[in-house]
Amino acid sequence: SRAQFLISVSAMQERQADVRVPLMPASEEAMQLSEMSGRSPSQTTERRARVMSEEVIKNRWTRQSTNSLRGELNALDSYSKGRRSDARARQVLVRHFFVALRVATWTVVLYSPWIIWPWGKIWVEEATKAQNRQHGENRWPLAATYVNYWSSMVLQVLFSVHANLGTTVKLTCQGVLGTLIAFGNMVFLNGVMGFWLGGGAFEEHIYVKTQTGKSVAQSTWLPLCNNGADDLAADNAFCLFNVYWASLEFAGFCKMLFVSSNFLFIVVMVLTLGFDDNSRMFALSTHVYFMMAFLNPSTPNYDAFPTLSFSYTLMTVPVGAIAAVLMLSLPTQILALDDAESLARECVGAVGLLVESLPGTTAGLTRQKAMSTQEETNAMLQELDRLTETAWFECFDFAGRGARRQRLIRLSRALHSCIRRVPAAHHTAEALDVEDMALLQTFGAMRTCSSAVRDFLGTATEDNGALDAAELADSAVEMLHEDFGFLRDQLSPEACAFVFMVCGVLQDALLAVKRYEMEPSLPPRKTVVKRFKDGVRVISHHFGLKLMDKASTHPRFVIRNSISICLAFWLGWIGFFKPIPPP
């Protein structure tokens, strides 16, 4: 009942306030209210006696005490000037330190076969076998393959490990996608086009003797005059752009043009399609590495199975992905979901403080601190949204973790709705004059209602107590509406607008939290087709994939980076012929 609600609120206020302010007697209050409402004093007194006791009336104004106002300012001050952001930054720094320590420990474990002898001696011998493999062998020892690309696997792991398991899984999946794009292109060149390009430039290389008598491999696809270490052409040869044009054959030239066009096509495709930046970097770097090996005439990288691209992908995709996930899973999992739940509790407290401080924003100092708290709260909610997005890679919205993540998403949506109109209320409070501010300071129902709504917000992260808090908040809103009718004729239009804005914020908060409590943790079951479509949409959203980037600057981005990458690749392929003249 309403009387029980008011008695509960008064008891709560007695615990929070240390200093009581002098109050007018009940008869004087009835006289004042009767003048504003048009009722006789006896009718007003009877009405008040029916809904609250004399003790409740005496305690309704305790929130205006000096200690209460000082506590509110201190609470707001803890969020102003970036103090909460600085505290979170220090926590993140400590967490990153322990993550870095764990990754360093795991890296030593992964490299232990190389560090600890005689294991290191065995692995070095296997690596030597892999590097000294002769042309014509139809088999590359599997152990030698693993040893030769072990360092590449560890490097891929270090590029993928991040602050929590969700981000690590995301970066790992993006790296796998980029690696598979480059690997698929090499399957096309060396497999599908194997009847023409099989084996790469090594398959059709020739040996030429340098001036020192050393035999050096020369490509027939694009013969060079100088390979960076030795002169491969006669002194009087025509070597424009370092190409030995006299030895260039038409068949080899056609293969060179085809491979160059393929290189350009993959670069433009990766940059044009809507891949995320991490997948693009992995795809382009791996693509350049594979093409360099494919065009190298001195190393048998693609003449026999397993090829270089197959061995590299075998090590970096399954082995590297498993190692990256294990780093953030053992001995304990470092989850973005846990960080999100911890941050959600802070966000609930900040939003509740903003709601409760609305009646006090008539004062300039309180309003400034509340506006600073609003900015800090928005930053915290953005961080909460980012963590919940990352947590998808830790559960893929299945089982208990999926339910926890969906609950956090609904909570974040509710908190955004709670503070959506708070800046408008702050702006309305700026137009109040001194008389309105003094009159609103005596409007205790507004503070009582904001405190009840804050208590209801606090139940959003708790398992019980929501029903009782909701009943108290509803009763407080009803009391606020009734009491506002007594003061409405005495308030200016600006003060009425401020009260309306505060009531709107409180109503939004109540509805948002009620909707959050009523929504199910998991969405209803769907048909197979609907689930497949939603799955494709969700995966493309979380992986940052889209068909095309429609940004107005994207064409220039593609052209600029395509020219830069291809120019650097072709300059590295052709090189320079005697850039420094002899003395």
N, C-alpha and C positions, 0 to 999 in steps of 0.2 A: 504494500500500500504506500501511498505518498508519504504518510506520516512516518512509517518505518524507514522509508528512503531518507527523509530529512534527518531523522535521528542518527542513521548510519553515517551520513555525510558530516553531521556535526561532530560525531565521535572521531571521525578521521581527521577533521580539521583541528580538533583539540590536541591530537597527537602531533600535528605538524607545526602548530603555532605555539610560541613560548610567551608571547606578550599579548594581552587582550586590550582592545581599545574601548573606551567608554561608549556605551550605546544609549539611545533614548529609550524611555520606558515603552512598554507595549501599547499603552493608551495613546501616547504621543505619536507613535508610528501609525496607529490606526487612524488618528485624526489627519495625519499627512496623506495617507493613502486614500482616505475618503474624499479629501479635497481634489485629488487627481482623478479619481474614478467616478465621482458623482454619487456615491452611495453615502448613507448616513453612517456616523461613527459606530453605532451599535451593530449595523449590518456587517460592516467591515470587520469588527472585532469578532463577531460570531463566525464569520467565514474563515478568518484566520485560525480561530480556536478549533475549527473542525479539521483542519489539515495539518496543523503542527502544534507542538507544545511550546510553552514559553522558553524552555531551555534551547530548543532548536532555533527560535528567533534570535536569542542572544548570541548564538554561535555562527549565524549566517555571515557575519562580516569579519570573521577572524582572518580570512585570507588577505585582508587589507593591512594586517599588522606589519610593523616595521621589519621584524625578522623574516616574515614570509616574503616580502618584497625583496629583501636582501638575498634570501636564498634563491629566488627566481633569477635575479641578476647574476648571481654567481654561477647558476646552472647554465644560463645563456652564455656567460663569458667563457665557459669551458669549450664552447664550440666556435667562438669568434677568433679572428686573426689566425686562422689555420691551425689552431692548437690541436684539434682532433686529427687533422691530416698529418701533422708532424708526429703525433704519437703513433699513428698507424704506419707511417713511413719507418719509424724505428723498429716496430714489430716486424715489418716486412724485411728490413735489413737483417735482423737476427735470423729470421726464417731462411732467407737466401744464403746466409753464412752456413747454416747447418746443411742445406741442400748442396752447396758447393763442396762441403767437407765429405758428404756422402758420395757425390759424383767422383771426387778425387780418389776416394778409397776404392770405388768400383773400377775406376780406370787402372789403378795399380793391379787389381785382381785380374782384369782382362789382359794386361800386358805381362803378367807373371810368367807365362811360358817363355817369353823372350828374356826376362830378367834373371830367372832362376836357372842356374846350370846344374846338371848337364842338359836340362830341357831346352835351354836356349841354343845349345850347340846343335841339337837335333833339328830344331825349327829353322836355324840358319842354313843347315844343309838342305832341308826341303825347299827353302826359298831359293837357294842357289840352283837347285835342279829346275825350278820353275823359270828362273831367269835365263838359264843356259839351254833351254829346250831347243833342239835342232829341228829344222824344217823337214817335213816328211813323217814325223811321228803322228800316229793316229790316236794317241791317248796322252792326257796330261794327268799325272797323279793327283788324286783328290786332295791329299794332305798338302801337297805343294801349292795347290790352288788356294786352299784356306790360308796358308801361311803368307802367300804373296799378297793377298788382299785383306789381311787381318787389320793392318793399320788404317785402311780405307773404311773398314767397318767401324772401328773405334771412332774415327773422325765423324762418320755419319751419326753415331750415337751422341757425340758431344754437341753436334749441331741441333739435335732433336730434344735433348733433355732441357727441361725448364723448371719453373718454380713449383709446379704441382703435377699430379698424374694426368689431369685432364688436358692441360696445355702440352704435356709431353706426348700424349697419345695423338693429339691434333697435329703437332709438328711432325711426328713420325709418319702419320698417314699422308700428310702433304708431301713429305720427302719421298715416300714410297710411290705416290702418284707421279711425281716429277721424274723419278728414276725409271719407272715403267714406260713413260712416254719416250724417253731417249732409247730405252731398250727395244721398244716396239719398232722404232725407226731403223735400228740396226738389224732387226729380224727381216725387215723389208729389203734393205740393201744387200745383206749377205745371204739371206735365205730366199726370199721371193725373186730377187734379181741376181741370185747366185750364179745362174748360167752365164751372166755377163760380167758381174762385179764380184763374184765369189773370191774370198781371200784378200780383198782389198788391194792396195798398191803393192804389197809384198809379193803377191802371186805372179806379177809380171815385171818384177824388178830385174835390173841388170847390174853387173859389177863393172866398175871403171877403175882404172889405176890413176892415182894422184901423182903429182910430181915427186912425191917422196917414195913412190913405189907401193903404197898401201892400197888394197882393194876396198872400195867403198860402194855401198848399194846406191843405185840411181833409179829413180822412178821413171817409168815410161809414160805415165799419165801426164806428168808435168816435170820434165827434166830441168834441174837447176844447175846454175853455174857454180854455186857455192852453197854448201850446207851449213855454213857457220863455223866450220873447223877446217875444211879442205876445199881446194879448188877442184871442181869436177869437169871443167872445160878448158880448152886450150887458151893460151894468152890472147890470141887474135880472134877468139869466137865472139859472135854478136850476142850480147847478154843484156838486152833491154829488160828492165824490171827483174833482173836476176834469173830469167828464164833462158835456157839453152835452146834457142829456137831452131838451130840446125838439127837437133836430135828429136824434135817434137814430131810425133806421128799423129795422123788423123784419128785413128781408133782411140789412142790414148787421150787425145784432146777431147773427143766426144764423151769419154768416161769422166774426165775432169769437169766438163761443163755440167753433166748430169748430177754428179755428186755435189758440186757447188750449188746448183739449183735446189737440190734436196735440202742442203744445209740452210739455205735462205728460206725455203718453204717452212721448215720446222720452226725456225726462229720467229717468223712472222705469225705463224699459227699460234704458238704459245703466247706471244704478246697480244694477239688480237682477241682470242677467245677469253672468256671470263674466268680465268684461273686466278687464284689468290697469289699474292706476291711470293710466298714461301715456295709454293709448287713451281712457280715460274723460275725462281732461282735454282732450285734443284734440277729442273728439267733442262734449263739452258746450260748450266755448268757441266752436267753429265753428258749432254748432247755434244758439247765442244770436246770433251775428253774422249768420247767414243770416236768421233770423227777424226780427231788427231791421230788416234791409234790406227784407224782404218786407212788413212792416207800415208802412214809411215812405211816406207819401202824396206826398212832395215830390220823390222821386228815381225815375226809371224804371229800376229794377234788374232787373225780371222781365217787362217788357212785350215784349221782343224778344230774339232769339238773337244772340250768346251772352249768357246771363243772368249775373248777378253770381256766383252759386254755380258755374256752369260755368267762368267765367274764373278764379276763385280756385282751384278744384280743378285746373284745367289748369296753373296756374303752380306751385302748392305740391306737387302729387303727383309728376308726372314730372320737372319741372325742379328742384324743391327736393330730391328724393331723389337725383338724379344729382349735384347740386352737393355735397350732404352727404357722399356716398361718395367723391367726388373729393378733398375736403379731406383725408381720412385716407388716401388712396391715392397722392397725388402730392406731392412727388417720390418718396417712399418710403412703403411701407405700414407703418402702426403696428398690429401684430397682437396680440391677446390670446393667441394661440397661442404666440408667442415668449415673452411674459411667463410663461405657464404652464410652458413647458419650463424656463425659468430657475429658476422657483420650485420645480419638481419636483426639481431637483438639490439645492436647499437642503433640501427636505423629506426626501430620501433621507439626506442627511448627518445631519439632526437625529434621524431615526428610528434610524439606525445608532448614533449616540451614546447614545441612550436604551437600546438593547439592550446595548451594550457596558458601560454603567455599572451594569447590574443587580447584578452581584456586589459592587460597592462600595457599594450603597445600604444595607448593614448599618450604615454610619456615618451619624450623624444629619445632618452637614453635606452629605455627598454626596446623601443622600436628599432633603433640602430643595431643593437645586439641581436634582436630577433631576425633582422634582415641578413646579418652575417651568418647566423645559424641556419637560415634558409639556404644560403649558398653552400654551406658545408654539408647540409643534409642532401642537397641535390647531387653533390659529388659522391657522397656515400651510396646513394641509390644507384648512380651510374656504375660504381664499382660492384655493387651487388648484382646488377644486371649482367655485367661482364663475367662475374664468377659463375652465375647460374648458366650462362651460355657455355662456359668452359666445362662445367660439370656434366654436360651432356656426353662428353667423350669418356666419362668415368662410369656411366651406367647405361647410355643409349636409351634412357627412359624405360628401363625394365626393372622389375622387382621393387624392393624396398627403396633403393637409392633413387629410382625413377619417381616414386611417390614423394620422396623428400624434395626432390628438385622441383616437381610440379607445385608442391606446396609453397616453396620459396618464390616461384614465379608469380603465383597468385597473391602472395603477401606483398611482393614488390609492386604489383599492379595496384593493390589496395592502398599502399603507402603513397604512391604517386597521386592517387585520387584524393587522398586526405589533404594534401598540401597544395593542390592545384590552384585554389583561390586565396591562399594565404598572402601572396604579394598584393593582390587587390585589396585585401583588408588592411594591410600596412599602408597602402597608398591612400585609402579612405581615412585612416586615422590621422594623416598629416593635415587634413582640412579642419580638424576640430579646434575650437577655441578653448580658452581657459575655463569658461563657465561649463561647457559641455564636458570637459575632462573631469572637473570636480563632481559633476552630477553622476557621470558614469562610474566614478570611483566608488560611489555608494550603491551601485547596482550589483549587489552580491550574488544574485541569481546567475549572472553571466559567468562569474568565476566558479561558482559551484558547478554549473553545467560543464564548463571546460575541464574542470578537474575530474568529473565523472566520465567524460568522454576519454580523457587520457587514461584513466584506470581501465576502461574497456579496451583501449588500444593495447595496453600492456598484456591483456590475455591472449593476444594474437600468437605469441610464441610460447604459451603455456598450454598444458593439456586439460585443465579444468578451470572453473570459475568464470567462464565466458557468459553463461546464462544469467547468473546473478548480476554480473557487471553490466550486461545489456539491459536488464530491467531497471537498474539504477540510472543508467544513462538515458533511457527513454523517459523515465520520470523526471529527470533533471531538465530535459528539453521541454517537456510539458510545463514544468514550473517556470522556465524561462519565458515561454510564450505568454503565460498568464501574467507574470510580473511585469513584462514589457508593456502590457496594456495599461498599467497604472502610471507609467512614466512617459508614455509616448507623447502625450500632449505637452509635456514640459520640455521635451527635447527638440533641438533644432533639426532641420532636414539633414544636415551633415551627420549629426549624432545618430539619427535614425538610420541613415545609410550605413554607418559603421556597425550598428547593432544587427542590421539585416545581413551584412557581410559575415559577421562572426557567426550568426545563426546558420548561414549557408555553409560555412566551413565545418561547423559542428555536425550538421546534417549529412554532409558529404562523408565525413569521417565515420559516422554511425553506419550509413548505408554501405560504405566500402568494406568495413570490417565485418558486417553481417553477411554480405555477399561472399567474403573470403571464408567465413566459417561454414557457410552452407554449401559451397561448391565441393564436388567430389575430388579426391586426391588424384584419381586417374580418369582419363576420358572414357566415355562409353565405348562399347565394342562396335567395330565397323566391319563392313564387308571386305572381302579380299581385295577387290579392285580399288576400293577407297583407301584401304590401308597401303596398297602398293603406291598409289599416287601420292598419298601423304608422306610415305617413306622417301620417295624420290625428292619431294619438295624439302623435307627436313634435312636430308643428307646434303643437298645442294646448298641449303641455307647455312648449315653449320660448317661446311667445308669451304664456303665462299665461292661456290661455282655458279656461273651463269653463262648463258649462251654468248652474249655480246656485252661489252662494256659500252654503254650509250653516253658516256661523258663527252662533252664537247671537245675536251683536250686529248681524248684518247687517240685519235688518228695521228696527231703529232707525236704522242708518246711512242706509238708503234714505229713510225718512220724514223724518229731520232735514234731509238735504241736498236732497231734493226740495222741501220747503217753503221752504228758504232760497233756492234758485235761482229757483223760480217767483215767490216774493214779490218778490225783487229785480228780476226781469224785468218783472213787472206794475207795480211802482212806477215803474220807469224808463219804461214805456210810458205810463202815465197821468200821472205827474208830480204836481206840487202846484200848486194854484191860489192865487196870492198868499199864500205862506206868511208873508211879512213884511207887516204892515198898513201902509197909507200913513200918513205923518205927519199 
